[in-house]
Amino acid sequence: MAHLVEQMAYVGATPWHGLGSRLSPKQPLEVWQREAGMDWKIQDSPVHFKSESIGALGSIHTFPEQKVLYRSDTKAPLSVVSNRYQVVQPREVLEFYRDLTEVSGYELETAGVLKGGRKFWALARTGQGTALKGNDEVNGYLLLATSCDGTLATTATPTTVRVVCNNTLTIALAGTTKAIKVPHNTRFDPNAVKKQLGIAVSQWDEFMYRMKNLAERKVQWHEAMGFFMNVLCDATPHSKLPEVLPNERALRKVQSLYEGGGRGATLESAQGTAWGLLNAVTEYVDHERRARSNEYRMDSAWFGQGAQIKQRALEAALQLAA
């Protein structure tokens, strides 16, 4: 099977699927651009089509309202979009981090290209970090990702990574993510996005204060079952259970992760707590959930249905601790 990850580079431990070029820390962005497979441009061309008519060649027509996006290096087509579509280049995703890495103490950890160039991203550690009780370390990151096929707005997402299991979780409070989204009918302005993000220490502090509350909230067995049913099977705590549970395999797997099978599940912060419930779900989504490949699982965990499951788990855990 072809890999969904076209090419990527990383610093530190080998990520997800074992693919990519390993870099030593603090490499210049130009090295990242080459090793992450982002050293090409998105170019465009008018849409042409051939009509059926008498003769071998037919007639060639132009459709002026749309354009084909294609790669400058391979000439491979990426998508057909309207003329109003604002392209964000692979280089711009890395350039977003230039002042953050050179001045603000950020450090790029992964960057790469998905789906033949139709989606690309970079992830940087912010330098923020907190240890929950039992030395359960959580670090702050900023993910910037975009697409050129309309499947993803250019999105800057504050993210946490739990060190013991490499689980990722979007920073979200009061039922809303702190991600900044720039649709492709709008020009991407990196400075405006950074200003909106605030690259805010207060945001991190507030979120980790809530995570510490989750680590203090002890959970009874029936609460754990209600939590998993709610998050994975869309069942409310008081609803009548069907004879055959939807997503039963996922339910059993998440239970086993929570009850000691997960990485970090026996740490003081996680054992029998709401924090443990949340991390059982995030570990399942990031590392265990059925997918065509590890790369598809990663794409879902960051940008698709997996990200939505993690968001539901966060909201449910915060409700438990409220």
N, C-alpha and C positions, 0 to 999 in steps of 0.2 A: 504493500500500500504506500502511495506517495505521502510524504510527510506534509502536514498542514503548515508546519514551520518551515518557511523557505530558507531562512538563514538567521542566525542570531549570535550575539556575543554576550559574555557574562564575566563578572568578577566574583571570586570566592567559590562556594560549593557548586558542583554541577547541578543545574536546575532540572525539574520535571522529567524530561525525556532523554537526557544525556547528549543532546545535540548542541552544537555551537562551538565558537572559538573562545577559549579561556584567555582572558587578558589579565595582566598584572594591574594592581590598583592605580588610579589617578592617570590614566591614559588620556591624551588630548582627544577632543571630539572628532578630529579628522581620522584617528585610528579607529574609534568606535564606528564611524560612518562606513569605513571599508570593511571591518571585520563583522559588523552586524548586517552587511548586505544592503546598506542604505545609501550607497554611492551611485545613485542613478536619479533621473528626474522623471516626473510624470509629464508627458507631452500630449497634445491634443490635435485632432484632425476632424474636419467636417464629416458628417455621415453621408456616404454615397450608397446608392442601391441601383440594381439593374432591373429594368422592367421587362416583362415578356413582350416580345414583338417579333415581327418577321425579320429573319436574318440570324446569323450565328451569334453575333455579339449582343444584340438587343440594344437598349438605350440606357445610358448611365445618367442618373439624376442625383441631385444634392438635396438633403433635408437640412435646411439652415438652422432649425431651432434646436438641434442637438449636436453633440460632438462625441467622438470616440476618444477615451483616454488610453494611453499606451505607454509602455516603459521605453525610456531612451536607450537602454543597453541592449535588450533582446527584441525590441519592437513588439513584444507580446501585448495583446489587447487586455485592458483591465475592466472597462465598463463603458456603457453609453449613458451620457448624462445630458441635462439641459445646458444651454449656453450660459445660464445664470449660475451654474455650479462653480463654487470657489474651491480651487484645488489647494491642499496643503501638501507641500513636498516632504519626502522623507528627511531631508536635511533640516527642515524647519523644526521637526520634532526634537532632534538632537540639539539644535541651536537654542531652543527654549531653555535648556539647562546650562547654557554657557556661563552666565553671570552667577547662577545658583551654585555651580561647582567651583568657580574661580573665586567667588567672594563670600558666599553664604554658607560654605561648609557642606554642601550636598555632595554625594558621590554616586555616580552612575553604577548600577549593578547588573542590569540586563537591558538589551535593546534588540529589536529584531523585526522580521518581516513575516507576515502570515498570508496564506492563500495566494501565493504567487505575486504578492505586491499590492493586493487589494486592501490590506490592513497592515499597519505598522505601529510600533510602540517603543517607549523607553521608560524605564523604572529607576528612580534614584532614591537612595536613602537620605533622609533629611538631617540626620544627626540627633534627632529626638529619640529618647528611649526611656522605658519604665520597667521596673521589675516588680511583679506582683509577689505575694507571699510565697515562700518556697523557692525564690529565685527564678520565677517564671518570667523570662525576658520578652518584652514586646517592643519592636522598633517602628519608627515612623518612616513612611515612604511617600513619594509622589509619582503617580502613574500618568503619563500623557500618551494618548492613543488616538488614532484617526483612521478613516477609511477613504477610499476613492471610488466606492461603488454604492454609496448611499446607505450602507448598513450601520454606520456608526458616525455620529457627529464627532467633531474634534473635542475630546473630553479629558479634562485634567481632574484626577481623582486622588484626594488624600487617602492613603491606605496604611493599614498596619500589617506587620508580619510577626507572627509568634515564632520565636527562634527555635524552640524545641521541636516543632513539627513543620515549620515553613508554611503554616496556614496563613492565608491572606484574608483581610476583612476591610471593606470600605468604611471609612469614618463617616458615621451617619448618626444624627441625633434628632429627636422630635419627629421621627417618621420620615425625614428627608435626608437624602445624601448631600454631602458638601461638595459634590462634583460640579465643575463648571463646564457647561456644554455650549459649543459654538456650532450652530447648524451650517451646512455647506452652502446655504444661500447668503451667508454673511462672511465677510473677510475675517480671517483669523488674526487677531492682534495679541501677540504674546504678552506685551506689557499690561494690557487691559485685563487679561486673564489672571496674571500674577497679582494685580491689584485687587481683583475680586476675591481670589483665594485668600489674600492677605498673608499667604504663607504663615498662617497664624499659630503662634505658640499657644494662645488661649484656647483655640479649637482643639489642639492636641490634649492640653491639660484637662479640659472638660470631658472629652471622650474617655481618657484613661481613668478619670475619677469614677465614671460610670462603670468601667470594666472592673475596677477595684471593688465596687459595690457588688458586681456579679460574683466575684471571687469570695465575698463574705456571705452571700445568700445561700444557705444550706437548702437542699432540695430533697423532698420526700419521693419515694418510688412512684407513687401515683402522679405526682407533679411532673416527674421526668417523662412518664408515658404520655401524659396529656400534652406536654411540650412537643415531643416527637410526632405525635399524631397530628397536632395542629400544623406543624411546619412541613411535614413530608406527605401527609395524607389529606390535608385540608379538612380535618375533622375538629370540631370544637370540643372542649373538655366534657360537655354534658350531652353531646349528641349520641344517638344509638349507633353502636358499631355494626357495620355490615358483616355478613358471614365471611366474605373474602375481602381482605383489606387491599385497597389500592397501594402499590408501592411497598408491598410487604417485605421484599428483599432489602430495600433501602432501610426500612424500619429496623429489621434485625441487625443489619450492619452497623447502623448508627448506635444502637443500644450496646453492641459489643465494644465499640470504640469508647463510649462513655463509661462502661463498667470495667475499664482497665486495659482494653486492647489498643486504645489510641496512644500515640506518642504524647507524653506529658499528661496522660489521663490520671496518673497516680500522684502527681504533684499536689501539694497542699492547696494550691489555688484552685485546682480543677476537680479534685475527688469529692463527689457528692455535692457540687455547687452549680449555680446557674452559668458560671464561666465554663465549667466542664461540659454542660449541655451545648452551649454555643460552639465550643471547639470541636465537639464530636461531629456536629453538622458541617463546620467549615473543613475539617479534615476529610470527611466523606466527599464533599463537593470537589475539593482541590485534588485529592489523591485516589479516591476509591470508586467514585461514581462511574457507572457504565458509560463508555464512550467508544467511538470508532477507533480512537487512538488517544494517547496521552495529550497530543497537541490539540485535538478537538475538546478534550476535557478542560484544558487550560483556557481555550477560547471561550467556552461556556462559563467557566468559573469567574472570568474577568468581565465578560461582555454580554453573556447570554442568560439562559435559564438558571445556570448554577449561581450566578450573581444574585438573581432574584430570590433563590432559596436561602442564600446566606443573609440577605436583607430581612426576609421573614423571620429567620432564626434570631437575628439581632433584636428585632422589634419584640418578639415573644419573650426573649430573655430579659429585656429591659422592663417589660410589663411584670414579669415575675418578681423582679427586685424593687419595683416601685412601692 
